[in-house]
Amino acid sequence: MLKQAIVNGQPISREAVQFELDRLLKFYASHGMSKEDLTKNLPKLAERAQEQAIGAKLLLDRATQLDIKVTDEELDEQVEKVVEQVGGRDNFIKALAAQKISEDDFRKELAKGCRVDALVRKACSEVPEPCDHEVADYYEKHRAEYVAAPEVFCRHILVKTEGLDSGDKAQALEKIKSIRADVVGADNVRDAFIAAAKEHSDCPSSAEGGSLGWFGRGMMVPEFDAASFSMKKNEVSDVIETQFGYHIILKEDERGGGMLNLVDVHDQIRDLLRHEARGRAMDAYVAELREKAKIEYK
């Protein structure tokens, strides 16, 4: 169990440490770390989370000392971003109620984050932008990492079966078979498929004629994934059953994997190098703040 961290006489709350730990767990999970490895490394991650919470406290205190201002317009803009992220004001109000926090208190906490963001921008203001030479050098050293995976462009029609009894499920199967027969028998299969998707599909993609856009392997449920990548271009699949129901798929296009050139990944590498450079600048800035602070563990 972690000792209590105290910064300049003020304790770092367990909630602050948990917030940073949740961010770390989400980050590593999204980058492929298994649940087993996350559990195994939990003590180290908790220590790191506490150090990040200390750094956040030092930055907030410094922003307060510098009396960094946040305008009402800036705060309103940030609130609207949160409202959009949670799916509208009704959901926003419900989320505040669930956390037992008023909108006024939420805005005050959000203002603290805005002040820290302004401090971070100030601390990184002199960090130079990566030049084209640095981008090219990074690409050459990491060329093997920049490989495009095969992708397909598909449309589908879904007849849901969730919650149906055996009789209704049999009717659903007959419905999708009938739709397929009409589509493959049409003079223009693509147009017929799009029209049928708009009329019959139970998936939200129906509004776009069943379009799922481009996707790579592993992005769909296994049965759908296997069918999509085994089909030929312009082919309509047999009926595919997944946990969602019965599907038919129209595979419109495919593109193979291969090495990405520097032009393809230039902006991506530039953003990565910028992020790393600013990260180093912030590490140095926080290190200076730590040297001047009194940090205890009890």
Order of alpha helices (4+ residues) and beta strands (2+ residues): beta-beta-alpha-alpha-alpha-alpha-alpha-alpha-alpha-beta-beta-alpha-alpha-beta-alpha-beta-beta-beta-alpha-beta
